[in-house]
Amino acid sequence: MAGGAINQRWRAFKTIGWSVAALVCVALLDKNKFFNHQFIGPIAQFDPLVTDFIVYHVFRPPPPSGNVVIAQIDDQSIAALGRFPWSRSVEANLVDALARDGAKVIGFDVFFSERDPADLEREAIGAQLRNGGFKGPGIADVVGTSSDEAFARAMKAQGATYIGFPFNHHVGGSTRLPDQAVSHTAFLAPPPVDYNVVIKRPGPTQSTTLAYAYLPPLALLNRAARGTAYADIDEDEDGKVRSYPAVVLFNGRYCAPLFLAVAQAYRDHPSLALEIGPTGVKSAALGDEAIPVDENGRMMLHYLGPAGTMPHYSVAAIINNQIPTNAVRGKIVMVGVTAHALGDRFVTPLGSDFPGIELQVTAADNILTGDFIHQSVNQRGEEKMAGWVFGLAIGVAVAFMGAGTSVGLLAVFALSYVGYALWRFETTGALLGMVFPLFALIFSYLAGISYRYRTEGSEKRFLRSAFEMYLHPEVLSSVVDNPEGLKLGGQREHLSVLFADIIGFTELAERLEPEPLVAMLNTYMSVMTEVILRSGGVVDKLMGDGIMAFWGPPLKPANPARASIECALTMLAELKALAARDERFAATRIGIGIATGEAIVGNLGGERHFSYSLVGDVVNFASRLEGLTRHFKVNILLNQVTLDEAGAGYITREIGLVRVKGKGQAVAVAEIVGRANDGVDPSYYDRFGQAIAALREGSSPESLLRVLLAERPDDAVTAMCLARLTESHGARQIIFEFDTK
């Protein structure tokens, strides 16, 4: 027993080890860093797709607030105002029109880093006129007013216009300035909008996203605008835009993005605060409102719908006063490109053709409404922890619990985590990844259960091969004496088939170590097969704890039905005697099913491997009768043919008709209680028979059955008959239906 317990524990530890190995493999297929190289495994690549589905399909995004509007440079505007880029006089007219319509804040997601080509042409014409001798103030009338100066005057007059610019190759980003552009490593005056309150906690401070150069607007426009801010957009590893850098460190200043600059202006310029600690950005805030960002300072975008969802108006319609009254009054108006031919399109979770300006507008709307979703390194650690805890827990469950319990725990763990993650998102906007924890849980379970199944399967195969040596000597003699018996084939014979099985063997096998289990089965099978052989039966198969035997050829007893019943009763008596002398069998019960009929008997199998066996409906029905002993809680069940052919001398009772899987018609079955001279009182069973007879005659035996049940409350047959009688309402026979195999 001690050695078996040690082997059992060792097998459990090896099962857990396989589960841990599966966890390690899942972790390696996630997101890891090897020798300063970031490895993005298939699990990490799949996880954003799952979170996208949760955010935008499980939950419905809120509608736009309407406080942020797009002035779009679309095909309609290009058709009306000419090829883009336009002369800056168009932008000047746009700012004047927006000021006229009451826009509170204007943001340009358009870069103005070079002079207007029309102004350069004007200067060239003026120089030619002066070189040609034309003098006086009339030159200005001829060449016209500077478009850049007109744009600058319009912005100054409006008083709340912000212009975007790009950073050059900020770390982690994808922005690249034009090769011909002159980037700056120092700020033009005035510098861009930045966080005016920066708190750095003690310890080694990790930098935020970095940039080493930027391309500011033209100096004239830079001075005229209320502020400038970067408009860089970052993409995830799969090429989709899910977040926006909310802070970039450049030239010692923590710069703010364009969407945050216009939101600050809309809120009447509260402070922009940033807190940085050893792990990176700890928090960001606009006044009293916290802005959820990750450790790199990235704010996730909560898209409110597909492209075109945010309120938008054509630039040409705005300039020509063709938009509804109050369409932009008191609102933020963001100017940007939506015409397909001009580019500036991105792939997002809600589409692959998303205008860049709509990303800015979405981010600004998120801030104004406080509608945030967020994901950070801390949450990623929470996912990892959940995956390891659940994976280890299910590994332990597989090692020490039954298959049904462990698969139940698998479902409970998975549903619990999914429910928790959905609750976190709905209540706080926190996005917990689903893929790693669920993959860790499932693969840990599969690894553990596969190892356990393989080892337990080998033990069961060992048991089966050990007992396959039981063979009736008469069968062997018939083969030796008659070589023709080695040929494949069979013939129809009338016989009786018996199936016997230990009730509750699966639970017994889970409690015992393999060695004591084998020893117990050896003892049991030795006794039972000896009883079968003495009765003239053939042990056809030993199936773990199950026995299949038959009475018929080659021995051909005089009364196969009576021989099978006698054998079944002797098996019960021998089991009782075995329990009296061996405490291992004190609680052991067996179920026996017997059926009599015709079957094909002979050498069945292939050319190189066959066995002397039988097939037919009577075999299947005997097996099902053995299974029904558990339902009726009796020891022996047999079909009516067996009872009729066996003759008198037994205490029996007819249970009724049963319809089992594989048989279209209901078949009469009976219980053998014992021999007539075994000391069993037959009166109880006689009265039961009277009740069944009364039912056939049209009388209701309900009162008699209730009396019998009161005498023996544990008699499942009487209880089931009474229940079935109550359900059938006036039927003259009792029919039980089972789906047992």
Beta strands, then each sheet from edge to edge (+ up, - down):
strand 1: 31-34
strand 2: 37-40
strand 3: 68-73
strand 4: 105-108
strand 5: 161-165
strand 6: 197-200
strand 7: 227-230
strand 8: 243-245
strand 9: 248-250
strand 10: 253-255
strand 11: 272-277
strand 12: 280-286
strand 13: 289-291
strand 14: 298-300
strand 15: 312-314
strand 16: 332-337
strand 17: 345-348
strand 18: 351-355
strand 19: 489-502
strand 20: 538-543
strand 21: 546-551
strand 22: 590-605
strand 23: 610-615
strand 24: 636-639
strand 25: 650-659
strand 26: 667-675
strand 27: 735-737
sheet 1: 1+ 2-
sheet 2: 7+ 5+ 4+ 16+ 3+ 15+
sheet 3: 6+ 11+ 12- 13+
sheet 4: 8+ 14-
sheet 5: 9+ 10-
sheet 6: 17+ 18-
sheet 7: 20+ 21- 19+ 22- 23+
sheet 8: 20+ 21- 19+ 22- 24- 26+ 25- 27-
end
